[in-house]
Amino acid sequence: MAKVFIVQEPTKYDHSSGQFVPYVNLAPATEFGDLVFVLDPRHPVLDAALVMSILDDKLKDFKPEDFLLPIGDPAAICMAGAVACRYSDTITLLKWNKREKKYVQVPFNVK
């Protein structure tokens, strides 16, 4: 089964619970495959070496039939795209279509 690699789950701080909680419903992405969260929302993206190491480990199984959901910190999204290109010549992004209220596929070849 295909996987949907989510770069970074958007969270916000909930003062009542004292924890970070997701605020984007990612359930519609399950239509495309199993959800895989790549980076913890609290990873310090400014530590590029650490982030690239984590991305390399999490995306090493990225295949042409998988999807990349570019959500989270823009720097992390850019790094995740670069790492995914190491493992597949074909990348398919999932982009939210506000009008249709669903994800649409944006495939492209990187070679």
N, C-alpha and C positions, 0 to 999 in steps of 0.2 A: 504494500500500500504506500502511496505517496505520503510525503511529510510536508508540513508547512512550517518552515523555520521562521519564527517570529523574533526579530532582532532584539527588541526590548519591550517588555510589557509596560504600557503607561500606567503609572500609579500616582496616587496623591496621598498626602498624610491625613489620616483620620484622627482628629484630636480626641474624640471620645474613646477610641480603642488604643490610641497611642501607636498605631501601626500604619504602614503603607498599604493601601488597598487599590486593586485595579479599578479603573474608571471607564474603560472601553470594553464593550461587549465584543469579544473575538469569536463567539460561537459561530457566526456565519462562515468563518474560515474553515470550519471542520468539514464543510462540503468538499473541500479539496484534499483533505488528508488529516493525519494525526498532527496535532499541534506540538511543536518543540520550541520551548523558550530558550533562546541562545544566551542572552546576557541578563543577569539580575538587574533590576531597575536601579539599584544603588551602586553598580560598578562605577568606579571613577574613570570616566572615558578619557581623562587627561593622561592617564597612565597607559599610553598607547602600546607599550610592549606587553603589559599584562592583558589588555583587551585583545590584542592580536593573538596571543597565545590561547586564550579562552575560545576565541572565534575559530581558530584553526582546529582545536580539539572538538568543538561542537559541530562544525560544518564539514568535518572530514568525510562524512557519509552522504554529503549532498550529491544528488544524482539529477540527470536531465528531467526526470519526471516529477521532481520535487518543486516546491515553491518557496520564494522568499517574500515575507511580508515586511516591507520596510517601514517599521513604526518604532518610535523611540527617539533617542538622541541622534541628530543628523550626522555627527561624527561617527557614531557607532554604525549607523546605516551604511555610510560610505565604506567603512572598514569591512563590514559584513559582505557587501557586494564584491569587494576586491577579493576576499578570501573565498567566497563561493565560486568565483571565476577560476580559482586554482583547481577545483574539482569537477567542473562541468563547463563545456563550451556553450551550453544553452542554459539560460537562466529565465525563469518565468516569475515575474513579480505579481503580487496580488495588490490591486489598487481598489480602494473603496470608491464606489460610485454612489454619490449622495442621492442623486435623483432616483435611481433604481433600488437603493438601499441593499446593495449586495457587492461582493468583491467581483472584480473582473480580472481576467488574465492579461498580462502584458509580457509576452515572450520576446526574447531577443537572443541573437547569437553573438558571442563575445570574441570570436576569432574571425 
